[in-house]
């Protein structure tokens, strides 16, 4: 994910029942890489049925039907740069005042002067970095030399004045490099970091995800990372918002219940302090978060126009070739149940269900039910006593 309009739980200026914050468009399946953790089974050539240029423009027009503020259009893939019309589509979106961000695959083309020049006009470019060294990153990306290309691409984009966000997916394979990745980001002068947590879809089924206890430790460390001036966001770990509320309330002496942590937290925290050179400073104001989740503030359009709650939750809700994205988003029964917090298990009884809501994609991958509880969350509802005002939807 690339751009977030951030809002604290007490103040929610956007009504996600009427418009999403982010619309992800998988512009193509074509991609020069075959990353080991990717949700998509990317290929070198486009698949039949890919939205044409005219169909893509009609999709962009549909975004204006949500009204103001217009959702941010995230052009992803595959690799959107493998579409010959990608910059025509970007220009068309800008002509309609639809904000655009791009999530390209790092390749030699991303370092091309013409490409970087065209990308100056977008809101943001996200670049993936899944390791602090070529050994890890190139292994996950399944191609030698990508780590060095990634660092060069980030530097070149920044030099051209393009806003860059780095995306990292954590799993058993690379989680111990978290502090070193933070150091790489600091050295690159990139302070917007989107952290993904592995979902067993696509090629990601072959890799080992973190345990719930390890995931809890990692999101606690991410809170500490934010104290160094980073804007940290999570994908498929919405319980990061619970951590933010709990940690800040404890550190501000609003509650006495100390957050718990395990051995992985201790290891990562010590590594973080070592690479940053000091303990993280105390936050002087509450961090900001966006209360989005799969199908609630987020919607995904596949290469062929199929609509689903997110790229990690492959449930077909409709198709933009035949229907209107606005109508699908506002009226689909599954999406309505997600927004009403009609969850099973612990998520259904949790006081954080409208702030967090759990990963609907992980629930579906684990149980085949997008409304089931999130198996990666260890929280027992009712364990933290916070003011009702902080928990209201």
Buried (B, 14 or more C-beta within 10 A) or exposed (E): BBBBBEBBBEEBEBEBBEBBBBBBBBBBBBBBBBBBBBBBEBEEEBEEEBBEBEBBBBBBBBBBEBEEEBBBBBBBBBBBBBBEBBBEBBEBBBEEEBBBBBBBBBBEBBBEEEBBEBBEEBBBBBBBBBBBBBEBBBBBBBBEEBBEBBBBBBBBBBEBEBBBBBBBBBBEBBBBBBBBBBBBBBEBEBBBBBBBBBBBBBBBEEBEBBBBBBBBBBBBBBBBBBBBEBBBBBBBBBBBBBBBBBBBBBBEEEBEEEBEBBEBBEBBBEBBBEBBEEEBEEBEEBBBBBBBBBBBBBBBBBBBBBBBBBBBBBBEBBBBBEBBBBEBBBEBEBBBBBBEBEBEBBBBEBBBBBBBBBBBBBBBBBBEEBBBBBBBBBBEBEEBEBEEEBBEE
